[in-house]
Amino acid sequence: MFTLNAFATFTILLSFKSFVSATDYRLLVNKPSCQTMDQFKFNFETLCPVFEASNTTVYNGGLYFRQGDYQGKNTDTQALVFCTYVNSTDNSIYSVTSELVTSLGGSTT
């Protein structure tokens, strides 16, 4: 019969933890007062792939837009969004979300 000691059990549990950890790049933002939510979504999704980043980065499909806050409320005024680029030198992820939202007239919460 095979039994696990405490160290082996801990090691197995720790290895499962590494499979589910991920960075959440979503940012809760307020839409610009001069745009509808549909306009804001269109502008965000259109500008994200071509937004000028300040370092050596390339766009690699890091785009997310969902109306509403974390509970799904305030769908007319708030959204969970992100726009990320990948640094071409070291493959680190660089978020331009707040800069993009600000350039469109929105704000972060």
C-alpha positions in Angstrom: 0.0 0.0 0.0 1.3 3.5 -0.9 1.0 6.4 1.4 2.1 10.0 0.9 4.1 11.8 3.5 3.4 15.4 4.3 6.2 16.8 2.1 5.0 14.9 -1.0 1.4 16.0 -0.4 2.5 19.6 -0.1 4.6 19.4 -3.2 1.7 18.0 -5.2 -0.7 20.7 -3.9 1.9 23.4 -4.7 2.3 22.1 -8.3 -1.5 22.4 -8.8 -1.4 26.0 -7.6 1.1 27.0 -10.4 -1.4 25.7 -13.0 -4.1 28.1 -12.0 -2.3 31.3 -11.3 -2.7 34.1 -13.8 -2.4 37.8 -13.9 -5.7 39.7 -14.2 -5.2 42.7 -16.4 -8.8 43.9 -16.3 -9.3 47.5 -15.2 -12.6 49.0 -14.1 -13.1 52.2 -16.1 -15.7 54.9 -16.6 -16.8 55.5 -20.1 -16.3 59.0 -21.6 -19.3 61.3 -20.9 -19.4 62.3 -24.6 -19.8 58.7 -25.9 -22.4 56.0 -25.6 -21.1 52.6 -24.3 -21.3 51.2 -27.8 -19.2 54.0 -29.2 -16.7 53.6 -26.4 -16.4 49.9 -27.0 -15.9 50.4 -30.7 -13.3 53.1 -30.2 -11.4 51.0 -27.6 -11.4 47.9 -29.7 -10.4 49.8 -32.8 -7.6 51.8 -31.2 -6.1 49.1 -29.0 -4.2 47.2 -31.8 -2.7 50.5 -33.1 -2.2 52.4 -29.9 1.3 53.9 -29.8 3.3 52.3 -26.9 6.2 54.1 -25.4 8.6 51.1 -25.4 9.6 48.4 -27.9 6.4 46.4 -28.0 4.2 44.7 -30.5 0.5 44.1 -30.2 -0.3 40.4 -29.7 -4.0 40.2 -29.3 -4.3 41.4 -25.7 -7.8 42.9 -25.8 -10.8 42.6 -23.5 -14.0 44.7 -23.1 -17.0 43.8 -21.0 -19.7 46.3 -20.1 -20.4 46.7 -16.3 -18.4 46.3 -13.2 -17.2 43.2 -11.4 -20.8 42.3 -10.4 -22.2 43.1 -13.9 -23.8 46.3 -12.7 -23.4 49.9 -14.1 -23.4 48.6 -17.7 -24.3 52.1 -19.1 -21.3 53.8 -17.4 -18.6 51.3 -16.6 -16.6 48.6 -18.2 -13.9 46.0 -17.4 -11.2 46.4 -20.1 -7.6 45.7 -20.9 -5.3 46.3 -23.8 -1.9 44.7 -23.6 1.2 44.6 -25.7 4.2 42.2 -25.6 7.7 43.6 -25.1 9.7 42.2 -28.1 12.9 42.1 -26.1 12.0 40.0 -23.1 8.3 38.9 -23.9 7.0 40.7 -20.8 3.4 41.9 -21.0 2.9 45.7 -21.0 -0.5 47.1 -20.3 -1.6 50.4 -22.0 -5.2 50.2 -20.7 -5.3 53.3 -18.6 -3.4 55.4 -21.2 -5.8 54.3 -23.9 -8.9 54.9 -21.8 -7.7 58.4 -20.8 -6.9 59.2 -24.5 -10.5 58.4 -25.3 -11.9 60.7 -22.6 -12.7 58.0 -20.0 -11.3 57.5 -16.5 -10.1 54.7 -14.2 -12.0 54.1 -11.0 
